[in-house]
Amino acid sequence: MTLETLNAGLDTIWVVLTAAMILLMEGGFALLEAGFVRTKNNVNIIMKVFADITIGTLCYFVIGFGLMYGTDVFGLVGTSGFLLKGDLSHIDLTISIDAYWLFQGAFVIAVISIVSGAVAERINFRAYLIFVVMMTAFIYPVAGHWIWGGGWLNELGMQDFAGSAVIHALGGFSALAAAIVIGPRAGKFTAVGTSSISLPSNLPLASVGAFLLWFGWFGFNAGSTLQATDARIGHIAIVTMLSAASGGAVTLLYTLFRYGRSDAPSVINGSLAGLVGITAGCAFVSDLAAILIGAISGLLMLAATNWLEARKIDDPVGAFPVHAASGMWGTIALGLFSTEGGLFTGGGWHLLGVQSVGLVALCLWGFSLTWIVFKIINIWVPTRSTDEEEELGLDISYHGIMATHTSPEFIKVEEYFKRDEEAKDVSR
């Protein structure tokens, strides 16, 4: 066995293991979102995550990967590699294309899961399935090609090591567009514009989901080295940890002193915001910069949450504040603090300018394409659940089952069907 063969084997093991860690993040998304929404919609959350993994994986295999990593055309899109066939020799790897696809396939599932949370509790399940196809087969792969597939942003010199921009900012703006098009949940906002409180069904469940996401993020960031012997792995891991801790600590302390109590949902999302913020620059920034990036990510998450509320935009799990606001900041922060060309490290304005141009392009792409796709979907399939479906809960309406048969929501469902049967008897 040659040293080259041994390194290739180690790299393959590393990439497959970290891909599995990223895939486990879907369990985190499922628990986080289920814990944040009402019990009557828990099963629907789980089914959307399964749709992401199953349908999304197949679409990315058949179409998405080719558009993202195929032979470049005008810096805009790939044209080979569909079904992992055709010319992919331009991809410089120490691992097999199969292992590389598995890692990238785990990424694409994370993107669509961001949108899932923003439209929770009121999206038509069939419409969501169509959007999963469009996001995983076209919207994300084209944007991904621009920076990771050798496209025009890559040529400009944009850096995004593990996806603050191309995954989180793009996914967050897609989530924003979807939430606007579909509209808020019934009763979320009063006639005078104030927001009514919709209590999470299970915060311990949501916290476990956040911890699973935190765990998987080490695969997300460190795995992006694609090499088990990369000397940066330890540094990537520690800045990931520091930024997440900083984001959570800032939101914990802010809510404690601002409101006299530490708000659990804010602290959960603050930690996730710190993870999102460091994702772009985890291989390029110092430990102290990571702490600052995480802290600002947490504060921006809180500010973005208030911004949504003021505009009557309903985002039940905070997808836009966590992913878009923090993802934008993380992308810009790389241009400020990168040890390889950052403004504050003596590199001048070039990298910051490129980061800004790329960020605007990706956010506009995610928002506009999602808006258009949902408008088109609505022509054939209503994107919004009916008032009756929303009142009963999407679990019963779309899946015929509930997460628990002891919840108040289940009692309401039993009463509804009892009244419905009584009405039918009277009509007979």
Salt bridges, closest charged atoms under 4 A:
ASP72 OD1 - HIS145 NE2 2.56
GLU121 OE2 - ARG38 NE 2.97
GLU121 OE1 - ARG185 NH1 2.43
ASP230 OD2 - ARG232 NH2 2.90
ASP263 OD1 - ARG261 NH1 3.24
ASP287 OD1 - HIS235 ND1 3.53
GLU309 OE2 - LYS188 NZ 3.73
ASP314 OD2 - ARG185 NE 2.66
GLU390 OE1 - ARG384 NH2 2.90
ASP420 OD2 - LYS424 NZ 3.54
GLU421 OE2 - LYS424 NZ 3.94
ASP425 OD1 - ARG428 NH1 2.55
